[in-house]
Amino acid sequence: MFEYTILHWMTFLSAAVLLNLSPGPDIAFILGQTLRNGLRQGLAAMFGIWTGAGLHVVMAAAGLSAILATSALAFSIVKWLGAAYLIWLGIKMLLSRGDSFVSNENPNNQSKHSVYWQGVLVSALNPKVAIFFLAFLPQFVVEGAGSNGAQLFLHGSLIIVVAAFIEPPLVLAGSRLGSFLKENRQVGLWMDRGLGALFVTLGVRLAASTR
């Protein structure tokens, strides 16, 4: 069971690295929370994103993602929920005054648990991720290497493992940049605006997307 060639693993791991390096709502949310609220909230956001990705892996392994791929109504419902959530996060940043970057006099009272669950929602409410897993993972299913569901779950879980090597350094770098922004009010203000505009753009892109 789970016997694969070296070429198989090289191909899969290369694709997994490129996938985790590609920009999208997940990376934007993790870096945004790190820059605005510090290292602990950045890590909470990262674990939330991983949890949401894990839900997609389980769905793909169980075949539930096929519903999103075949049902226009189901896809539209999840798509609009995800787009609305991203746009809402972006508008909150656009309307802020950059306070989270500026000083510790008014520390952000957003708890790590709140950030974690926001990360879960950002990932889980993106139907493009579910459909990507459904399209991507079956390419690495090998006849005779175990049940299809088990192989899908294995490869999907390994994508999250690869993320565990890539994203923590990004969070650490973001936390250092966040310290600089707290001492520079104007830069922090425009960073808030930039992150807000990015989330609104990502939400609009998701809303305009098709299967």
Residue pairs with C-beta under 8 A, 6 or more apart in sequence:
1 145
1 146
1 150
2 145
2 146
2 150
2 151
2 154
3 144
3 145
4 142
4 145
8 140
8 142
11 140
12 140
12 155
12 158
13 158
13 162
15 136
16 158
16 159
16 162
17 162
17 166
19 136
19 159
19 162
20 159
20 162
20 163
20 166
20 167
21 166
24 202
25 86
25 122
25 123
25 126
25 199
25 202
25 206
26 49
26 53
26 122
26 123
26 126
27 167
27 170
28 195
28 198
28 199
28 202
29 45
29 49
29 89
29 118
29 119
29 122
29 199
30 42
30 45
30 46
30 49
30 119
30 167
30 170
30 171
30 174
31 42
31 170
31 171
31 174
32 45
32 93
32 195
32 198
32 199
33 41
33 42
33 44
33 45
33 115
33 118
33 119
34 41
34 42
34 45
34 170
34 171
34 174
34 175
34 178
35 42
35 101
35 174
35 177
35 178
35 181
35 191
35 195
36 93
36 100
36 101
36 108
36 178
36 192
36 195
37 100
37 108
37 110
37 115
37 178
38 175
38 178
39 171
39 172
39 175
40 112
41 108
41 110
41 112
41 115
42 171
42 174
42 175
43 112
43 168
43 171
44 112
44 113
44 115
44 116
44 119
45 115
45 116
45 118
45 119
46 119
46 167
46 168
46 171
47 116
47 119
48 115
48 116
48 117
48 118
48 119
48 120
48 121
48 122
48 123
49 119
49 120
49 122
49 123
50 123
50 160
50 163
50 164
51 116
51 119
51 120
51 123
52 119
52 120
52 121
52 122
52 123
52 124
52 126
52 129
53 123
53 129
53 159
53 160
53 163
54 157
54 160
55 120
55 123
55 124
56 65
56 123
56 124
56 129
56 130
56 133
56 156
57 133
57 152
57 153
57 156
57 157
57 159
57 160
58 153
59 65
59 130
59 133
60 130
60 133
60 134
60 137
60 152
60 156
61 149
61 150
61 152
61 153
61 156
62 149
63 149
65 130
65 131
65 133
65 134
66 134
67 74
68 74
68 75
68 78
68 127
68 130
68 131
68 134
68 211
69 75
69 131
69 134
69 135
69 211
72 211
75 127
75 131
75 211
78 125
78 127
78 130
79 127
79 206
79 207
79 209
80 207
81 125
82 122
82 125
82 126
82 127
82 203
82 206
83 203
83 204
83 206
83 207
84 203
85 121
85 122
85 125
85 203
86 122
86 199
86 200
86 202
86 203
86 206
87 199
87 200
87 203
87 204
87 207
89 118
89 122
89 199
90 195
90 196
90 197
90 198
90 199
90 200
90 201
90 202
90 203
91 196
91 200
92 196
93 192
93 193
93 195
93 196
93 199
94 192
94 193
94 196
94 197
94 200
95 196
96 192
96 196
97 189
97 192
98 185
98 188
98 189
98 190
98 191
98 192
98 193
99 106
99 108
100 108
100 188
100 192
101 178
101 181
101 182
101 184
101 185
101 187
101 188
101 189
101 191
101 192
102 181
102 182
102 185
102 188
102 189
103 182
104 182
123 129
126 206
128 206
128 209
131 211
133 156
137 152
137 155
137 156
138 148
138 152
140 151
140 155
141 148
141 151
141 152
142 151
145 151
146 154
180 187
181 187
181 188
181 191
182 188
